[in-house]
Amino acid sequence: MSRPNAASSRVAASKGVSFSKSPVLAVRLPTWRSRVVLFVLFTAFAALAVRALWLQGLSTQFLQKQGEIRYARTIELPATRGKIMDRNGQVLASSVPVKAIWAIPDDVLQAPPEKIRALASLLDMSEAELRKKLDSDRNFVYLKRQVEQDVADRIAKLKIDGIDTRKEYKRFYPQGEVMTHVVGFTNVEDVGQESMELAHQKTLVGQPGTRRVIKDRLGHIVEDIGAKHEPHDGKDLVLSVDSKIQYIAFTQLKAAVEKFAAKAGAAVVLDVHTGEVLALANYPSYDPNDRRKLTGAQLRNRVMTDSFEPGSTLKAITVALALDKGVVTPYTSIDTGNGRLTIKDRTISDTKPHHVISVQQVMEMSSNIGTSKIALSMPPQDMWEMFTKVGFGQQPKWGFPGAVAGRVRPYKNWRPIEQATMSYGNGISVSLIQLARSYLMFARDGDLIPLTFQKSHDLPQGQQIIKPQTARQMREMLEMVVTGKDGTAKQAQIPGYRVGGKTGTAYKVENGRYPIPRKYIGSFVGIVPLSAPRFVIAVMIDEPTQGGRFGGQVAAPTFAKVAENALRAMNVPPDSTVTEIVAPASNEGEAM
């Protein structure tokens, strides 16, 4: 059989003639199918080309950003928190560099068991606690914050993959519990939580910086990229407090609370000329450098945040108002009768009958009846306005967190018995610092100035509350409370210095009522030296249970010790030749 040549085969194929008569070699695919496959392939290549154009041309910036997220990091450069100093430049709070230890859990768990145990020991936790922290689906966990540098160095020597550190700062308070209620403290994030640390958070904290770096999978910095913004440290804060006077106030207050087996105590020292708070002490206290066992009782700033019935210390305010209004003079006679005064169905009493006494003696003997009669001779509105002018019942604006306003009810609702009891400090509540500030008008010839917790370089402008003559008369009467034959504050005397002040004793209010058995708060507010006043010092002893309960027995002697040491520390010259203190009678007290 003859074989057709190639040319004749192509011609035959083009005319639809089979190459072979065999059914196996016959062409069965339709022509349109190959064209469809060719079209699909062309479309796929076109789509790939469009996608490549989109990725390489139009989406470059987005893709670069996504890639950068996977290896580039912005590290925060912490700013150093500003120092807090006392008026003489002594550091009360400063920041020291420490380390935060963090981990990539999956990498750390690959470490040998002995290294895990060593790491747990250095972090001061059990191995179980550490493994619990590492049992996380996150790729970043803090193991411990504010770790000392030497401990961080020992952790680094373990060379555990996935462990790294971050620089941060820890607050250090050199004076510990002595100054803590003035300075406060910060939390682990370096945010102020109490007192001046909280009040001046914005200025103390500063502005952190940033640094752009490339990190590998283990978190190690490989390269610096981009701009670096330096941190701006916080501003230093200079307080009005004097560390020497603060130490004196705290140690004497602590000794008094322990001596009289009291629940707590508080004391504050004010500068008469500037309104600066020179000392603010509370006991019990706490060490801000170690707050692991901190309790609510230790945390309470009783000078600022606790209000109480001031008792007889308020008699000075009532008598000053009556003198200023011309209702009485220091020598006006007041008939206190047999020591009991009934107003409708309520009875007011003194510790003993005083009969007819002068206004000066009302103050000296701390007569409730005499003060009540003086108060009832004046309109209630006058008393309310006086209380308001000296700041009682008003929200303080001294820049101290948590300062309370106290409570003074509207005068339109006063009944005569309420006006009488408020005149000697019952039915009204104030904080210790409000009470101390009110006595500035007696020390400053009748004007009242704002208080400040920052060092002041200018003398403040005061608001005239009473006449200068009234203030001088009140200083004379306050001195008789301390030195007079029948004075209730003989234990407030200081050898070599003239002292004036007023005792206060009140039942303690709990849940809106006086509990049974009675609990007491003894207080004293004094001015020293009286010939040229420099300090106003207020002391409060909460629930004394032994050695006395009256303000003259527990608060007055504490005042004397604080004042005597403060005067010597500040080199204030003596203004009296008296060197011996008149011993008080054992049963000496005051009406409540």
C-alpha positions in Angstrom: 0.0 0.0 0.0 1.4 3.4 -1.0 1.9 6.2 1.8 0.6 9.7 0.9 3.2 12.5 1.2 3.0 15.3 3.9 1.6 17.9 1.6 -1.3 15.7 0.6 -2.0 14.9 4.3 -2.3 18.6 5.2 -4.7 19.2 2.3 -6.8 16.2 3.3 -7.0 17.4 6.9 -8.0 20.9 5.9 -10.8 19.4 3.9 -12.1 17.3 6.8 -10.7 14.1 5.5 -9.4 11.8 8.3 -5.7 10.9 8.6 -6.7 7.4 9.3 -9.6 5.2 9.0 -8.9 3.9 12.6 -11.4 5.0 15.2 -8.6 5.3 17.8 -6.9 8.0 15.8 -10.1 9.9 14.9 -10.4 13.5 16.2 -13.5 13.9 18.3 -13.0 17.3 20.2 -15.0 20.2 18.9 -13.1 23.3 17.8 -14.9 25.7 20.2 -13.6 23.9 23.3 -10.0 24.8 22.5 -11.0 28.3 22.0 -12.7 28.4 25.4 -9.6 27.1 27.1 -7.4 29.6 25.4 -9.8 32.4 26.5 -9.7 31.2 30.1 -6.0 31.2 30.2 -5.8 34.6 28.6 -8.3 36.0 31.2 -6.3 34.5 34.1 -3.1 36.0 32.9 -4.8 39.3 32.4 -6.2 39.1 36.0 -2.7 38.4 37.3 -1.3 41.3 35.4 -4.0 43.6 36.8 -3.4 42.3 40.3 0.4 42.8 39.9 -0.2 46.3 38.7 -2.5 47.0 41.7 0.0 45.6 44.3 3.2 47.0 42.7 1.8 50.4 41.7 -1.4 51.5 43.5 -1.1 49.7 46.9 2.6 50.1 47.6 2.2 52.4 50.6 -0.4 50.2 52.2 1.7 47.0 51.8 4.8 48.7 53.1 2.9 49.8 56.2 1.6 46.2 56.7 5.1 44.9 56.4 6.5 47.5 58.7 4.0 46.5 61.4 5.5 43.0 61.5 9.1 44.2 62.3 9.1 47.9 63.2 8.1 49.1 66.7 7.7 52.4 68.3 9.3 52.3 71.8 8.2 54.8 74.4 11.0 56.6 76.2 9.7 57.3 79.6 10.1 60.8 81.1 11.5 61.2 84.6 8.8 62.4 87.0 9.6 65.7 88.6 11.0 65.7 92.2 8.9 66.9 95.1 10.9 69.0 97.6 10.2 70.8 100.9 10.6 74.5 101.2 14.3 74.2 101.9 15.1 72.0 98.9 15.1 68.7 100.7 13.9 65.9 98.4 10.6 64.3 99.5 10.0 62.2 96.4 12.2 61.2 93.4 12.2 58.7 90.6 14.8 56.0 90.4 15.4 53.8 87.2 14.1 50.3 87.3 13.1 47.6 84.8 9.9 46.0 83.7 10.4 42.3 82.9 8.3 41.0 80.0 8.1 37.8 78.0 7.1 36.0 74.9 5.4 33.0 76.5 5.9 30.4 73.8 9.6 31.1 73.7 10.2 31.2 77.4 8.4 27.9 78.0 11.0 26.2 75.7 13.7 27.0 78.3 15.0 24.2 80.6 13.1 23.7 83.8 16.1 24.8 86.0 16.1 28.2 84.2 12.4 28.6 84.8 12.8 27.9 88.5 15.7 30.4 88.7 13.6 33.0 86.9 10.7 32.5 89.3 13.1 32.8 92.3 14.5 36.1 91.0 11.0 37.4 90.4 10.0 36.6 94.0 7.3 34.2 92.9 6.7 30.5 92.9 7.3 28.4 89.7 3.5 27.7 89.5 2.8 31.4 89.6 5.3 32.1 86.8 4.0 29.3 84.6 0.4 30.6 85.1 1.5 34.0 83.8 3.2 32.3 80.9 0.1 30.2 80.1 -1.3 32.8 77.7 -2.2 33.0 74.1 -0.7 36.5 73.8 2.8 37.1 72.5 3.6 39.7 75.1 3.1 39.5 78.9 4.5 41.5 81.8 6.1 39.2 84.4 6.9 41.9 86.9 7.1 45.7 87.0 9.5 47.9 88.8 12.3 45.4 89.3 15.5 46.7 90.8 18.4 47.0 88.3 20.6 44.3 90.0 17.8 41.8 89.8 17.2 42.6 86.2 20.9 42.0 85.5 20.8 38.6 87.1 17.7 37.7 85.0 19.6 38.8 81.8 22.5 36.4 82.8 20.0 33.5 82.6 19.9 34.0 78.8 16.4 32.8 78.4 14.9 33.3 74.9 11.8 35.4 75.0 12.7 37.4 78.1 13.4 41.1 77.7 13.3 44.3 79.8 11.8 47.8 79.5 13.1 50.8 81.2 10.8 52.6 83.7 10.9 54.5 86.9 9.9 53.8 90.5 9.1 56.5 93.0 11.2 56.7 96.2 10.1 58.6 99.3 13.1 59.3 101.6 11.0 60.4 104.6 8.6 57.4 104.5 5.7 57.5 106.9 6.6 61.0 108.3 5.7 62.8 105.1 3.4 60.4 103.3 0.1 62.2 103.9 1.5 65.4 102.4 3.3 63.9 99.4 1.2 60.9 98.6 2.3 58.1 96.2 2.1 56.9 92.6 1.0 53.5 91.2 3.0 51.1 89.0 2.1 53.3 86.0 3.7 56.3 87.6 0.3 58.0 88.1 -0.3 60.0 91.3 -2.8 58.4 93.6 -2.9 60.6 96.7 -2.1 64.1 98.0 0.4 66.2 96.1 1.4 63.4 93.7 -2.3 63.3 92.6 -2.9 67.0 92.7 0.0 67.9 90.5 0.0 64.9 88.3 0.0 66.9 85.0 3.0 69.0 85.8 5.0 66.2 87.6 4.6 63.5 84.9 6.3 65.2 82.0 6.1 64.2 78.3 7.4 60.7 77.2 9.5 60.4 74.1 9.5 57.8 71.2 12.0 55.8 69.3 11.4 53.8 66.1 13.3 50.5 65.9 13.4 47.2 64.0 13.0 44.1 66.2 13.5 40.5 65.4 11.1 37.7 66.4 12.5 37.5 69.9 12.0 41.2 70.5 15.6 42.2 70.2 16.4 45.5 68.7 18.2 45.1 65.4 18.3 48.7 64.0 17.1 52.2 64.7 14.9 53.7 62.1 13.0 57.0 61.7 13.0 59.9 64.0 13.7 59.9 67.8 11.8 62.3 70.0 13.5 62.9 73.3 11.4 62.8 76.4 10.7 66.0 78.4 11.0 65.4 82.2 8.3 66.6 84.6 8.7 69.8 86.5 9.9 69.8 90.1 7.4 70.8 92.8 8.5 72.8 95.9 6.0 72.4 98.8 5.4 74.8 101.7 6.1 72.1 104.3 9.3 72.2 106.4 10.8 68.8 106.9 12.0 69.7 110.4 8.6 70.9 111.6 6.9 68.0 109.9 9.1 65.5 111.7 8.4 67.2 115.0 4.6 67.2 114.4 4.6 63.6 113.4 6.8 62.2 116.2 4.9 64.1 118.9 1.5 63.1 117.5 2.6 59.4 117.3 3.8 59.6 120.9 0.5 61.1 122.0 -1.7 58.5 120.3 0.3 55.8 121.9 0.4 57.5 125.3 -3.4 58.0 125.5 -4.2 54.7 123.7 -6.2 56.6 121.1 -7.6 55.4 117.9 -5.9 58.1 115.8 -4.6 61.6 115.8 -3.9 64.6 113.5 -2.0 67.8 113.7 -1.4 70.8 111.3 1.0 73.8 111.6 0.2 77.0 109.6 2.4 80.0 109.0 0.5 83.1 110.2 2.2 85.5 107.7 1.9 83.5 104.5 -0.9 80.9 105.0 1.7 78.2 104.1 1.1 74.7 105.6 4.3 74.0 107.3 3.3 70.5 108.6 0.5 68.1 108.2 0.7 64.9 110.2 -1.6 61.9 110.8 -1.2 58.8 112.8 -1.6 55.9 112.1 0.5 56.3 109.0 2.2 54.1 106.4 5.5 53.7 104.4 4.8 54.7 100.8 7.8 52.7 99.7 6.2 49.5 100.9 2.4 49.5 100.6 1.8 45.7 100.6 -0.1 45.8 103.9 -1.7 49.2 103.6 -5.0 49.6 105.4 -7.8 52.2 105.1 -7.0 53.5 108.6 -3.4 54.2 107.6 -4.4 55.8 104.3 -6.9 58.3 105.9 -5.7 61.9 105.9 -7.6 63.0 108.9 -6.4 66.6 108.8 -8.1 67.1 105.4 -10.7 64.4 104.8 -12.3 63.8 108.2 -14.9 66.2 109.6 -15.9 66.2 113.3 -17.7 68.3 115.8 -15.1 70.8 117.0 -16.6 71.3 120.5 -15.5 74.2 122.6 -12.8 75.4 120.1 -15.8 77.0 118.3 -16.6 79.2 121.3 -13.9 81.6 120.2 -15.7 82.2 116.9 -19.0 82.8 118.6 -17.5 85.2 121.2 -15.5 87.0 118.5 -18.7 87.7 116.5 -20.5 89.1 119.6 -17.5 91.3 120.4 -17.3 92.5 116.8 -21.0 93.3 116.6 -20.9 95.2 119.9 -23.3 92.8 121.6 -20.8 92.2 124.5 -17.4 93.4 125.7 -14.8 91.2 127.4 -16.1 92.4 130.8 -19.8 92.0 130.2 -21.4 89.9 132.9 -23.2 86.7 132.0 -25.4 84.8 134.5 -24.7 81.1 134.0 -26.8 80.2 137.1 -26.4 76.9 138.8 -24.7 75.2 135.8 -27.9 74.2 133.9 -29.9 76.0 131.3 -33.2 74.5 129.9 -34.3 75.6 126.4 -37.8 74.2 125.9 -37.3 70.5 126.4 -33.5 70.4 126.2 -31.0 71.1 128.9 -27.5 72.6 128.5 -25.0 72.1 131.4 -21.5 73.2 132.5 -19.1 71.0 134.4 -19.9 73.0 137.6 -21.9 76.1 138.6 -20.1 79.3 137.6 -22.9 81.8 138.5 -22.2 85.3 137.2 -19.0 85.5 135.2 -17.6 87.9 132.6 -17.3 87.1 128.9 -13.6 86.6 129.4 -14.3 84.1 132.1 -16.8 82.3 129.8 -13.8 81.7 127.5 -11.4 80.8 130.3 -13.8 78.4 132.0 -15.2 77.1 128.7 -18.8 77.7 129.8 -21.5 76.2 127.5 -24.2 78.2 129.2 -22.4 81.5 128.9 -21.6 80.9 125.2 -25.2 79.8 124.5 -26.6 83.0 126.1 -24.2 85.1 124.1 -25.2 83.3 120.9 -28.9 83.6 121.5 -28.5 87.4 121.8 -27.6 87.5 118.1 -29.6 86.7 115.0 -29.0 83.2 113.6 -28.1 84.7 110.3 -25.2 86.6 111.8 -23.7 83.3 113.1 -24.3 81.5 109.9 -22.6 84.3 107.9 -19.6 84.2 110.3 -19.2 80.4 109.9 -19.4 80.8 106.2 -16.9 83.6 106.0 -14.3 81.6 107.9 -14.8 78.7 105.5 -17.0 76.2 107.4 -19.4 74.3 105.2 -17.5 75.6 102.1 -15.6 73.4 99.7 -11.9 74.2 100.2 -9.9 75.5 97.2 -6.4 74.7 98.3 -5.6 72.2 95.6 -5.5 69.3 97.9 -7.5 66.1 96.8 -10.2 64.9 99.1 -10.5 68.0 101.3 -14.0 68.1 102.8 -16.3 71.0 103.2 -17.8 70.1 106.6 -21.4 70.8 107.4 -23.3 73.9 108.4 -27.1 73.8 108.1 -29.0 76.8 106.7 -29.8 79.3 109.5 -33.5 79.5 108.5 -33.9 75.9 109.9 -32.2 76.6 113.2 -34.2 76.1 116.4 -33.0 78.1 119.5 -31.5 74.9 121.0 -29.6 74.3 117.8 -28.3 77.8 117.7 -27.1 77.4 121.3 -25.4 74.1 120.8 -23.7 75.2 117.5 -22.2 78.2 119.4 -20.0 75.7 121.3 -19.3 73.3 118.5 -22.1 70.7 118.6 -24.3 70.2 115.5 -21.7 71.5 113.2 -18.8 69.7 111.5 -15.4 70.9 110.3 -12.1 69.5 109.3 -9.0 70.1 111.5 -7.4 72.3 108.8 -10.5 74.4 108.5 -10.5 74.9 112.2 -6.9 75.9 112.2 -7.3 78.4 109.4 -10.2 80.1 111.2 -7.9 81.0 114.0 -5.6 82.9 111.6 -8.0 85.8 111.9 -7.1 86.1 115.6 -3.4 85.9 114.9 -3.6 88.3 111.9 -5.6 91.2 113.4 -8.9 90.1 112.0 -8.2 89.2 108.3 -8.2 85.7 106.9 -5.8 84.5 104.1 -6.0 81.5 101.8 -3.9 78.4 102.6 -1.3 77.1 100.2 0.7 73.8 100.0 3.3 75.3 97.8 6.2 77.5 98.8 5.0 81.2 98.7 7.3 84.1 97.9 4.6 86.8 98.1 2.4 87.8 101.1 -1.2 87.0 100.3 -4.1 89.5 100.4 -6.6 88.7 103.2 -10.3 89.2 103.7 -11.2 91.2 106.8 -13.5 89.1 109.0 -13.4 91.0 112.3 -12.0 94.3 113.5 -8.3 94.4 114.5 -9.4 95.4 118.0 -11.6 92.4 118.2 -8.7 90.1 117.2 -6.5 91.7 119.9 -9.2 91.2 122.5 -9.6 87.6 121.5 -5.8 87.0 121.8 -6.0 88.2 125.4 -8.9 85.9 126.2 -7.2 83.0 124.5 -4.1 83.6 126.6 -6.3 83.4 129.8 -7.5 80.0 128.6 -3.9 78.8 128.9 -2.5 80.8 131.8 -5.6 81.8 133.9 -6.4 80.3 137.2 -9.5 78.6 135.8 -8.2 78.0 132.4 -8.8 74.6 130.7 -5.5 74.5 128.7 -2.8 74.9 131.3 -0.9 72.0 129.8 -0.5 74.1 126.6 2.0 76.4 128.3 5.5 76.7 126.9 8.4 78.0 129.0 9.7 81.3 127.6 6.7 81.9 125.2 3.3 83.4 125.5 0.6 81.0 124.2 -3.1 81.5 123.4 -5.6 78.9 122.4 -8.8 77.0 123.0 -9.5 73.5 124.0 -12.3 71.4 122.6 -14.0 68.2 123.7 -16.9 66.6 121.8 -18.8 63.4 121.7 -17.9 61.4 118.6 -20.7 61.0 116.0 -21.0 57.6 114.3 -23.7 56.9 111.7 -25.5 60.2 112.6 -25.7 59.6 116.3 -23.7 59.5 119.5 -22.9 55.9 120.3 -23.2 54.3 123.7 -20.8 54.2 125.5 -19.6 57.6 124.5 -16.5 58.1 122.4 -14.6 61.4 122.6 -12.5 63.7 120.4 -10.2 66.0 122.2 -8.7 69.0 120.3 -6.8 72.2 120.8 -6.0 75.2 118.5 -3.3 77.5 119.6 -1.4 80.7 118.5 2.3 81.1 119.4 4.2 83.3 120.3 1.3 85.5 121.2 3.2 88.8 121.2 4.1 88.4 117.5 2.2 85.4 116.2 4.2 83.0 114.0 2.3 79.7 114.1 -1.2 78.5 114.4 -1.2 74.8 115.5 -4.2 72.5 115.7 -4.1 69.0 117.3 -6.9 66.4 117.4 -6.8 63.1 119.3 -9.5 60.6 118.3 -10.9 58.3 121.0 -8.4 58.6 123.8 -9.0 55.8 126.3 -6.4 56.4 129.0 -4.8 59.4 130.7 -7.7 61.7 130.0 -10.3 62.5 127.4 -10.6 66.3 127.5 -8.9 68.4 124.9 -6.9 70.1 127.7 -5.6 66.8 128.8 -4.7 65.1 125.5 -4.4 67.7 122.8 -3.1 70.7 124.7 0.1 69.0 125.9 0.7 67.6 122.4 0.4 71.1 121.0 2.9 72.4 123.6 5.5 69.8 122.6 5.0 70.5 118.8 5.1 74.3 119.3 8.1 74.3 121.6 10.2 72.3 119.3 9.0 74.1 116.2 9.8 77.5 117.7 13.3 76.4 118.6 13.8 74.8 115.2 12.9 78.1 113.5 14.9 80.2 115.9 11.9 82.2 117.0 13.0 84.4 120.0 11.2 84.0 123.4 8.6 86.6 124.3 8.1 85.7 128.0 10.2 85.5 131.1 8.0 82.7 132.6 10.0 79.5 132.8 7.7 77.4 135.1 4.4 75.9 134.0 1.4 76.0 136.3 0.3 72.5 137.1 -3.3 71.8 136.2 -5.8 70.3 138.6 -6.3 66.6 138.1 -10.0 66.9 137.6 -9.8 70.0 135.3 -12.0 69.7 132.2 -14.5 71.6 130.1 -18.2 71.4 129.4 -19.4 69.4 126.5 
